[in-house]
């Protein structure tokens, strides 16, 4: 470990992270004069190589938050199709694609996490034993809206209080249980064929807040928010926004286990991330259908 890395890690421990994050969030919300906004957007876009040609809007960004949470122009992200396809919920870098252990642990960069702490429920954690999970890290250049990875019904949002450590290499290496110490918002989606899917948005330092499309609030209030009736979502529908952003942890049940399309590297929201294996019952039904619809007697393919 370099002296600079060690010093940075120690500084982060004593920094008033929540107060810093709230202060930066207020600054990001503040309206700016148009010339100032254009200058800030230009400098930021060049510094982080933001793909401005993908963005919708422009001159109407009246604050840094409005720019940071910018929408994409129509058609910028094709959404992959397929009943058993799980798409990426966000732009970012995929990491730690792995199986959930028999004791409901998920290993991220060699560090074990209790799934119950990540999703905010012991009962829910049991669902994911033998299932799959991955992390998607968002960088400052990325689009920061989060979308449903599947077709289904949003049945609950769990909003959990926490700290605001940075979710970067320094934070992951030097902050024990980083993801469960930081503020989290879990989006719980039930699907017809893949079981339950949970996408957890994890905050970080200077992430002022997280908003949810299904909740009319400046920040998602702490606690469990149940939806009765459930909120129908299609693959690619927006479900949440990072106001200065961080990381998504995605959980799939065992019944959705299959093949990762991407296990590392950059991914865009809407791109195929995981293909679930065909359910045994579906295979059996398919065989029965094939027999029942087989060639009739007298057909060239009929067996005498």
N, C-alpha and C positions, 0 to 999 in steps of 0.2 A: 504494500500500500504506500503510495507517495505521501509526502508530508502535506501537500496541498489537499489531497483527498481526505486525509485524516482530519485536517483543520476544518474543512468544509463540513464533514460529518459532525464534528463537535459543535460547530456554530449552529447547525440545524437543530441540535438538541436543546439549545438554550434560547433560540429565537422564539418570540411570541407569535407562533405560526397562525393561530386563529385570528388574532388582531391584525396581523399583516394581510391575511387573506381578505378579511372584511374591508380593510382600508383600500386595497387594490381593487376589490370589487366595486366599491363606491366610485372610485376614480374612473373605472372602466364604464360605469353607467352614466357618468357626467356628459352632458351635451357639449359638443365642440363647434367652433365656427368652421364653416366649410373649408377655408384655406388650410386651417390646422389639420382637419380631418384628412384632406387630400395628401398633405405632407406626411402625416403619420402612417397612413395606409401605404403610401409609396415606399417609405423607408422600411416598414415592416415586411412588405411583400418582397422587396429585394433582399433583405437580410435573411429571410427564411425560405425564399424561392416559392412563394405561394402561387399556385396556378390560378391567376386572376381570370383567365379566359373561361374557367368553369363556373365562376360565381354569377349569381343573379343579383341585380340591383347595382348599386355603386354610389352615386351622389347622395342618395337618401340615407346612407349610413351616418347617423347623426351622433354616434358615440363609438368608442372602441369596442364596446360589447356588441353593438349592432354589426360592426364589421366582423368581429371574431366569430359570431354565431350566424354568419351569412348563409343564406340558402344557396343551393346549386341551380344552375340553369336547367331547364327541362331537358331530359335525355342525357345528362352528363354521366349518369350512373345506370347502365342497363341492369335490371334485376334478373338474376338467374332463375330459371323455372325448374319444376320437378317436385312432385309431392314429397319426396324423401330427401330433398336438398335443403340444407341449412346454409343461408348466406351470411356474409359478414355483416354485423350490425353497424360497423363504423369503418372509416378510413383509419389506417394505422399500421403498426408492425405486429404480426402474429408471433407469439412465443408460448412456450410451455404447453403445447398441445399434448395432453396425457389422459390416462385413465384414472378415475377416482378409485382409491383403494377400498378394501373390504371394511376398513374402520372409518370410512368417510373422510379421508384426507386427500388433499390435492397438493402435489409437489410443484413449486415454482422456483426455478433456479436453485434446486437442491434444498429448499426450505419447505417443510411440511406445513400446510394450513388446514385447519378444521373447516370443512365445508359449512357446518352449522354456523360458524362465526361469519363466514363470508356472505351467506345468504340470509342470515338473521333468524334461523329456525332449525332446531334439532330435528323436528318432524320432517321438514322439507329436505334436510341433508340426507336422510335415509333413502329418499327417492333416487338419489344420484349415485349410490354405491354401484360400482361396476360401469358407470356411465363415462362420459367424456367431458373435458373442460379445456379451455384455452384462454390466453390473455391477449388483448389487443391494446397496445400502447399507442396513444395519440401524441403527435409531436406538435410544436407551435405552428407548423405549416399546414396541418391537416384541417379538413372540414370537421366541425365539432358537434354535429347533430348525430343522434343515435337512432337506429331504425330497427324494426322488428326483423329478426332473422328467419321467421317462419310465418305461415298462415295459421291463425288461431284466434284465441280469445284471451285478452288481458284480464286476469281475474283478481290480481292483487299487486299493489306496490308497497314495498316495505322500505321505509326511510329510517336509516340508522345514524345516530350521532357518532362523531369521531374526530380525530385529529386531522392535521393538514400537512403531513410530511410529504416531501417531493417523491413522486413515483418515477424515479430515474435510476440509473445504475448505482449511484451513491446511496439512494434511499433503500433500494432492494438489498444491497450488500450490508448496510450498517444499521438498519432499523428492524429489529426483530418483529415478526408478525405484521409487517408494514400494511398489507392490504386490509387486515381486520382492525387495525388501529385507526385507519382513516375513515372519514365519513363515507357512507355507502347508500346507494338507492338501488333496490332489487326490483326488477320488472318480471312478473311471473305470468307466463303465457301457456295456456293449455292448447294442445293440438289434437286433431282427429287421429293421427297415426304415429306420431313421434313421442307421445306422452307430454310431459311438462318440460318446458324450456325456461331457464332463468338467465336474464342478462343483468349483471351487477355493474352499475356505474360507480367508480371509485374516485373520490375527490383527491386533490393534492394541494400543495401550497400555492397560494394566489388563485385557486379555484374558488371564486366568490360564492357560487351557488349552482345547484342543479335544478332544472325545471322539467316537468313531465307534461306531455301533451294532454293527458287525461285528467290533470288536476289544475284548476285555475288558481295558481298561487305564484308569488314571486320566487319562492323556493319551496321544494317539496317538504311539507310539515313532517316532523318526526312521528313515527308510529306506523301502524298497518292501515292501509287504505284498500278496502274490499270493494269490488264492483259487482253490483247486482241490479240489472243484468250485466254480464261481462262486456267489455269493450272489444268489439270485433276488430282485428287487425289483419292486414295482408302483408305478405313478405315485402319488406321495403318501406312500409309505413313508418313515419317518424313517431318515436315514443318518448324521447327525452333530448335535452340539450345541456352540454357543458358550457357554463359561462366562465370561460378560461378553463381549459380542459385537461383530461387525465387519461383514465384507463377503463376498459370494459373487460369483465371476466364473464365468460359464457359457459353455462352448464347444460348438458344434455343427459337425459335418462339412459339407462342401459339398453332399453328397447330401441333407442335411436342410434346405438353404437354402429359404426361402419368404418368408412375410410375418410381420412382427412384429405382434402384437396390441397390445402396449404398448411404446413406445420411451422413455417418460419418465413420471415421476410415481409415485404410490404403487401398490403391488400386494400382494396377499396370496398366501401359498403355496397352491398348488392351482388358482389362476386361470390361464386360458390366457395364455401369454406369446408363443408363436410357433407358426405353422402351417406345416409343411414342405410344399413343393410335391410333387405326385404324381410318383413315379418314372417315367421314360420307359418302363421295362419293364412297370410296372404299367399305364400307359396303353395300351401295345400289347396286353397280355393282356386288358385291358378291351374293346378293340375286337374282338379275336378272339372273346371270349366273346359279345359282342353279335351278331356275325355267326353264330356257331354256334347261338345261341339265338334267332335271328331268326324272324319269322313263317313258318310252313309254307305250302306251296302250297295255295291255296284259302282261306287266311285273308284277312280284309278288308285286312290290311296287306301282303299278299304282292305282290311285283312280278312281273308276267308277262313 
